Amino acid sequence: MTVADLEVLGSGGPEAPPAVDESGKKITGRSPTRIAFDRLRKDKVAVICAAVVFVLVLLGVFAPLISNLFGVYVDKPPSRPAAQYLQFGLPREEYGPPFGAFTLAHPLGLAPATAYDNFAGLLYGIRTSFAVALLATFFTTLVGVTVGLIAGFARGSLDKGISFVIDVFLSFPFLLGALALAPIITSRFATQPGLLEKAQFVSLTAVLVVFGWMGLARLIRGQVLSLREREFVQAAQVIGVPTHRILFKELLPNLVAPIVVTISLSLPAFVAAEATLAYLGIGLTGVPSLGQTILRATPQYDQYPLYLWAPVITVMVLVMALNLLGDSVRDAFDPSTRR
């Protein structure tokens, strides 16, 4: 045996050549997140739904710019008193449905009684729904992840106490809480219109957060219960790593998949909840909302169906696109799926 052979044996053998695929290119490792996003890019349903959501988000974000560009407004008639645009309380024939054909100036017609442009109202309604849903999703995720991490990693009375609080919140009816809070806010700020709008927005977001964090907290707690017995967590405890560092540096990165899936499914739920509460008259009343438009359009349906169908179809498309996108995200992050 030569000296070269001994050196090879001492070093553990010759280095293995890098793995290559059929085309001769090197095969590089991919993280689970990268694999999930690659799956999403190949999912036609996910791509189409993401495009629909992206367009609706742009319409909501740039609602003031678009309405000013087309000369339509959400809080006043186009240029003259409302009575000059209306006939029997509905838009005249030259201003579109229900008596006339579609017009480019007012593609969705004018609102009864006020002659406000329905297209502008739709843009601002999308803006309101997304603002409420995004804020509620952010704070719900923040509270749910934090509480779930602490409950799952803790032992004994702390875990039992947090679990009891979660069960108490789960047992309280969401709609009953919203019905009880809305009259209090309205009566408290009724004489201050500017503050009333802000108070309603904050209270609605708070109600959605207070009654929306428990499901994520339970999910995160269950995941942490299994992860805390893993070797990397026990090794971190042995060497004296602080608890908060274990929670947010060791455990949290391993919970990205369920958190992303929960966020993708929470957004459509909050959009639908905001529209439902506004329709019931206990949501936002001082700012344009899809639910408010549906509430006002319901009595006008026989004479003016477009006034109702425009916000209903918008809510349906938005919620359906978000739900299908959420299902695709869930499948992409699930390692057992073959989709």
C-alpha positions in Angstrom: 0.0 0.0 0.0 1.4 3.3 -1.1 1.6 6.5 1.0 -1.1 8.0 -1.2 -3.4 5.2 -0.4 -2.7 5.7 3.3 -3.5 9.4 3.0 -6.8 8.6 1.3 -7.7 6.1 4.1 -6.7 8.6 6.8 -8.9 11.3 5.4 -12.0 9.1 5.3 -11.8 8.2 1.6 -11.9 10.2 -1.6 -14.4 13.0 -1.9 -17.6 12.0 -3.7 -18.3 13.9 -6.9 -21.1 16.4 -6.8 -24.5 15.0 -7.7 -25.7 15.9 -11.2 -29.0 15.5 -13.0 -29.6 14.1 -16.5 -28.6 17.4 -18.2 -25.3 17.4 -16.4 -26.1 20.3 -14.1 -25.3 20.1 -10.4 -28.2 19.4 -8.1 -28.5 21.9 -5.3 -30.5 21.5 -2.1 -33.8 23.4 -1.7 -35.3 24.5 1.5 -38.9 23.5 2.3 -40.0 27.1 1.7 -38.4 27.2 -1.7 -40.1 23.9 -2.6 -43.5 25.3 -1.5 -43.1 28.4 -3.6 -42.0 26.3 -6.6 -45.2 24.3 -6.1 -47.3 27.5 -6.0 -45.7 28.8 -9.2 -46.7 25.5 -11.0 -50.3 25.6 -9.6 -52.5 27.3 -12.2 -55.3 27.9 -9.7 -52.9 29.6 -7.3 -51.5 31.8 -10.0 -54.9 32.9 -11.3 -56.2 33.6 -7.8 -53.0 35.5 -6.9 -53.5 37.7 -10.0 -57.1 38.4 -9.1 -56.2 39.3 -5.5 -53.4 41.4 -6.7 -55.6 43.4 -9.1 -58.3 43.9 -6.4 -55.6 45.1 -3.9 -54.3 47.6 -6.5 -57.8 48.9 -7.0 -58.3 49.3 -3.3 -54.9 50.9 -2.6 -55.2 53.4 -5.5 -58.9 54.0 -5.0 -58.5 57.8 -4.5 -56.2 58.1 -7.5 -58.5 56.1 -9.8 -61.6 57.9 -8.7 -60.0 61.3 -9.3 -58.7 60.1 -12.6 -62.2 59.2 -13.9 -63.8 62.2 -12.2 -66.1 60.0 -10.0 -66.4 60.5 -6.2 -67.7 58.4 -3.4 -69.2 61.2 -1.3 -70.8 63.7 -3.8 -72.5 63.7 -7.2 -70.3 64.2 -10.3 -70.9 67.9 -10.8 -74.5 69.0 -10.2 -77.1 68.6 -7.5 -78.3 65.0 -7.0 -81.8 65.7 -8.2 -80.6 66.4 -11.7 -79.2 62.9 -12.0 -82.2 61.0 -10.6 -85.6 60.0 -11.7 -88.0 58.5 -9.2 -85.0 58.3 -6.9 -83.0 56.2 -9.4 -80.5 57.3 -12.1 -81.9 58.8 -15.2 -81.7 56.9 -18.5 -78.6 58.8 -19.7 -76.6 57.8 -16.6 -76.9 54.1 -17.0 -78.9 51.3 -15.4 -81.6 50.6 -14.5 -83.4 52.7 -17.2 -80.5 53.1 -19.6 -77.5 51.3 -21.1 -74.0 51.1 -19.6 -72.0 54.2 -19.9 -68.2 54.6 -19.6 -68.7 57.7 -17.4 -70.5 55.6 -14.8 -69.9 51.9 -15.6 -71.8 50.7 -12.5 -74.4 53.4 -12.5 -75.2 55.9 -9.7 -76.5 55.3 -6.2 -80.2 55.9 -5.6 -81.2 59.0 -3.6 -77.6 60.4 -3.5 -76.3 60.0 -7.1 -72.9 59.0 -5.8 -70.9 56.9 -8.3 -71.1 53.2 -7.6 -67.7 52.4 -9.1 -66.1 54.8 -6.7 -68.0 53.3 -3.8 -66.9 49.8 -4.9 -63.2 50.9 -5.0 -63.4 52.5 -1.5 -65.3 49.4 -0.2 -62.5 47.1 -1.3 -60.0 49.5 0.3 -62.0 49.3 3.6 -62.4 45.6 3.6 -58.7 45.0 2.9 -57.6 47.5 5.6 -59.7 45.8 8.2 -58.8 42.3 7.1 -55.0 43.0 7.0 -54.9 44.7 10.4 -57.0 42.0 12.0 -54.9 39.2 10.4 -51.7 40.9 11.5 -52.7 41.3 15.2 -54.4 37.9 15.3 -51.3 36.2 14.1 -49.1 38.2 16.5 -51.3 37.3 19.5 -52.0 33.7 18.5 -48.3 32.9 17.7 -47.1 34.4 21.0 -49.7 32.8 23.2 -49.3 29.4 21.4 -45.5 29.5 21.8 -45.7 30.3 25.5 -48.5 27.7 26.2 -46.8 24.9 24.3 -43.4 25.5 25.8 -44.6 26.0 29.4 -45.5 23.2 31.7 -47.9 22.9 34.6 -50.2 25.6 35.8 -49.2 28.2 33.2 -50.1 25.9 30.3 -53.4 24.9 32.0 -54.2 28.6 32.7 -53.6 29.7 29.1 -55.5 26.7 27.7 -58.5 27.6 30.0 -58.4 31.2 28.7 -58.4 30.0 25.1 -61.4 27.7 25.9 -63.3 30.7 27.5 -62.8 32.9 24.4 -63.8 30.0 22.1 -67.0 29.6 24.0 -68.1 33.2 23.7 -70.2 34.0 20.6 -68.4 36.3 18.2 -71.6 37.9 16.9 -73.0 38.6 20.4 -69.8 40.4 21.3 -70.0 42.6 18.2 -73.7 43.3 18.8 -73.0 44.4 22.4 -70.0 46.6 21.5 -71.5 48.5 18.5 -74.2 50.4 20.4 -71.8 51.4 23.1 -69.3 52.9 20.6 -72.1 54.6 18.6 -73.6 56.2 21.7 -70.2 57.3 23.1 -69.0 59.0 19.9 -72.3 59.9 18.3 -71.8 63.6 18.7 -68.3 63.5 17.2 -68.5 62.2 13.6 -64.8 62.3 13.0 -64.0 60.3 16.1 -66.9 58.0 15.5 -65.4 56.7 12.3 -62.1 56.1 13.9 -63.7 54.5 17.0 -65.8 52.1 14.8 -62.7 51.1 12.8 -60.6 50.4 15.9 -63.5 48.6 17.6 -64.3 46.4 14.6 -60.6 45.4 14.3 -60.4 44.8 18.0 -63.5 42.6 17.9 -62.1 40.5 15.1 -58.8 40.1 16.9 -60.2 39.3 20.3 -62.4 36.5 18.8 -60.0 35.4 16.1 -56.6 34.5 17.7 -57.6 31.3 19.6 -57.5 28.9 16.6 -54.0 29.8 15.7 -52.9 29.7 19.4 -54.2 26.1 19.7 -52.5 25.1 16.5 -49.1 26.6 17.5 -49.4 25.1 21.0 -49.9 21.6 19.5 -46.9 22.1 17.2 -44.7 23.3 20.0 -45.7 20.4 22.3 -44.1 18.0 19.8 -41.1 20.2 18.9 -40.0 20.9 22.5 -38.9 17.3 22.9 -36.7 17.4 19.9 -32.9 17.2 20.3 -32.1 20.7 19.1 -34.4 22.2 21.8 -33.1 20.0 24.6 -29.5 20.8 23.5 -30.3 24.6 23.7 -31.7 24.1 27.2 -28.7 22.2 28.3 -26.2 24.8 27.2 -28.3 27.5 29.0 -29.9 29.4 26.1 -32.6 31.8 27.4 -36.2 30.8 27.0 -37.2 33.7 24.8 -34.3 32.8 22.4 -35.5 29.2 22.3 -39.0 30.3 21.5 -38.3 32.8 18.8 -34.9 31.6 17.4 -35.3 27.8 17.6 -39.0 27.0 17.6 -40.6 29.8 15.6 -38.6 29.2 12.3 -40.0 25.6 12.4 -43.6 27.0 12.5 -43.5 29.0 9.3 -45.6 26.6 7.3 -48.7 26.5 9.7 -48.5 30.3 10.2 -48.4 31.0 6.5 -51.4 28.7 5.9 -53.4 30.2 8.7 -52.7 33.7 7.4 -53.9 32.8 4.0 -57.1 31.3 5.3 -57.7 34.2 7.8 -57.8 37.0 5.2 -60.9 35.8 3.4 -62.6 35.0 6.7 -62.0 38.6 7.9 -63.1 40.1 4.6 -66.4 38.2 4.8 -66.8 39.1 8.5 -66.4 42.8 7.9 -68.9 42.7 5.0 -71.4 40.7 7.2 -71.1 43.1 10.2 -71.5 46.1 8.0 -74.6 44.5 6.4 -76.0 44.0 9.9 -75.4 47.6 10.7 -72.9 46.9 13.5 -69.7 47.5 11.5 -68.4 50.6 9.9 -71.0 53.2 9.1 -69.0 56.4 8.5 -66.8 55.1 5.6 -67.7 53.3 2.4 -68.1 49.6 2.8 -69.2 46.7 0.6 -71.5 45.5 3.4 -73.1 48.9 3.7 -73.7 49.0 -0.1 -75.4 45.5 0.1 -77.5 46.7 3.0 -78.7 49.8 1.1 -79.2 48.0 -2.2 -81.3 45.1 -0.9 -84.6 47.1 -0.9 -83.8 48.4 -4.4 -83.2 45.0 -5.9 -86.4 44.7 -7.9 -85.9 48.0 -9.7 -82.1 48.3 -9.6 -80.4 44.8 -9.5 -77.0 46.1 -10.6 -76.8 48.2 -7.4 -76.8 45.0 -5.4 -75.0 42.6 -7.7 -71.8 44.8 -8.0 -70.8 44.6 -4.3 -72.1 41.0 -3.9 -70.1 39.7 -6.9 -67.0 41.6 -5.7 -67.2 40.1 -2.2 -67.8 36.7 -3.7 -64.8 36.9 -6.1 -62.5 38.3 -3.5 -63.4 35.7 -0.8 -63.3 32.9 -3.3 -59.9 33.9 -4.7 -58.4 34.2 -1.2 -59.9 30.9 -0.2 -58.6 29.1 -3.2 -55.2 30.7 -2.8 -55.2 29.7 0.8 -56.0 26.1 -0.2 -53.1 26.2 -2.7 -50.8 27.5 0.0 -51.8 24.8 2.4 -51.2 22.1 -0.2 -47.9 23.6 -1.2 -46.6 23.6 2.4 -47.9 20.1 3.1 -45.0 17.7 2.4 -47.4 14.7 2.1 -49.4 16.2 -0.8 -48.7 15.2 -4.4 -50.6 18.2 -5.9 
